[in-house]
């Protein structure tokens, strides 16, 4: 059974930092792209960042460029999202996702929910002003 489990969310003041982790189990994702999305109540889930299988290519939505960094440790089957200079508008539930079959495309391909097959349960990030 494949599981993606996010951790690291919490409450932080504006300007602060958090590091989210997504640990995968049930299979290895070393050849698979992975990504982070976020959702606020009443809105659709939106893309945040993606990373290719080797960790050599990353892609971000414009609103987080320069503040967030996605990375991965394939030996640990884990993907990370380092979030710096957090803003109140970053408040959301953050989800990690993974594709089921490796396509080996660049990270910019993986910007929609349809590109992913596995999803975590989400972790809440709240940024206070």
C-alpha positions in Angstrom: 0.0 0.0 0.0 1.5 3.3 -1.1 1.4 6.1 1.4 2.6 9.7 1.3 2.8 11.3 4.8 3.4 15.0 5.2 4.8 16.5 8.3 6.3 19.8 9.5 3.3 22.1 9.3 2.3 24.4 12.0 1.8 28.0 13.1 4.4 30.6 12.3 4.6 34.4 12.2 5.0 36.3 8.9 8.6 36.3 7.8 9.3 33.0 9.5 10.2 29.6 8.0 8.9 26.1 8.0 10.2 22.9 6.4 7.7 20.4 5.2 8.6 16.7 4.7 6.8 14.1 2.7 7.8 10.5 3.4 6.8 7.9 0.9 6.3 4.2 1.8 5.0 1.1 0.0 7.2 1.7 -3.1 10.2 3.7 -4.2 9.8 7.0 -6.0 13.4 7.5 -6.9 12.5 7.6 -10.7 9.3 9.6 -10.2 8.5 13.3 -10.2 7.0 14.7 -7.0 5.3 17.9 -6.2 3.6 20.1 -3.6 0.2 21.7 -3.8 -1.9 23.7 -1.4 -5.5 24.4 -0.7 -7.5 27.0 1.3 -11.2 26.5 2.1 -13.5 27.4 -0.7 -10.8 27.4 -3.3 -9.3 24.8 -5.7 -6.1 23.1 -4.9 -3.2 25.0 -6.5 0.3 24.0 -7.6 3.2 25.1 -5.5 6.4 23.3 -6.6 7.6 20.2 -8.5 10.9 18.4 -8.7 12.0 15.8 -11.3 13.1 12.3 -10.4 16.8 13.1 -10.0 16.3 16.4 -8.1 18.1 18.3 -10.9 15.1 20.3 -12.2 12.6 22.2 -10.1 9.6 24.4 -11.0 7.6 26.9 -8.9 4.5 28.9 -9.0 5.3 32.6 -9.3 4.0 33.5 -5.9 6.6 31.4 -4.1 9.7 31.8 -6.3 12.7 32.9 -4.3 11.0 32.0 -1.0 10.3 28.2 -1.3 12.7 25.5 -2.2 11.7 21.9 -3.1 14.3 19.1 -2.7 14.4 15.4 -2.4 16.4 12.6 -0.8 15.8 9.5 -2.9 17.7 7.3 -0.4 15.1 8.3 2.1 12.2 8.3 -0.3 11.4 11.8 0.9 10.6 15.1 -0.6 10.9 18.4 1.2 9.6 22.0 0.9 11.6 24.6 2.6 9.4 27.7 3.1 11.1 31.0 4.0 9.8 34.6 4.3 6.3 33.2 4.8 3.3 35.4 4.3 -0.2 35.2 5.6 -1.4 34.4 2.1 0.7 31.2 2.3 -1.8 29.8 4.9 -3.2 26.6 3.5 -3.2 22.8 3.8 -0.2 21.6 1.9 -0.3 18.3 0.0 2.5 16.3 -1.5 2.0 14.2 -4.6 3.8 11.7 -6.8 3.3 10.2 -10.2 2.9 6.4 -10.4 4.8 5.8 -13.7 8.0 7.6 -14.3 7.9 9.8 -17.4 11.3 11.4 -16.8 10.0 14.8 -18.0 11.3 18.1 -16.7 9.7 19.6 -13.5 7.7 22.1 -15.5 5.5 19.4 -16.9 4.2 18.5 -13.5 2.0 21.6 -12.6 -1.5 20.1 -12.7 -3.2 17.7 -10.4 -3.8 15.3 -13.3 0.0 14.6 -13.6 0.0 12.9 -10.1 -1.5 9.6 -8.9 -0.6 9.5 -5.3 -1.5 12.1 -2.7 -0.8 12.6 1.0 -3.4 13.6 3.6 -2.1 17.2 3.9 -0.5 19.3 6.6 -1.8 22.6 7.8 0.4 25.7 7.5 -0.8 28.9 9.2 1.0 32.2 8.9 0.0 34.9 11.3 0.4 38.6 10.5 
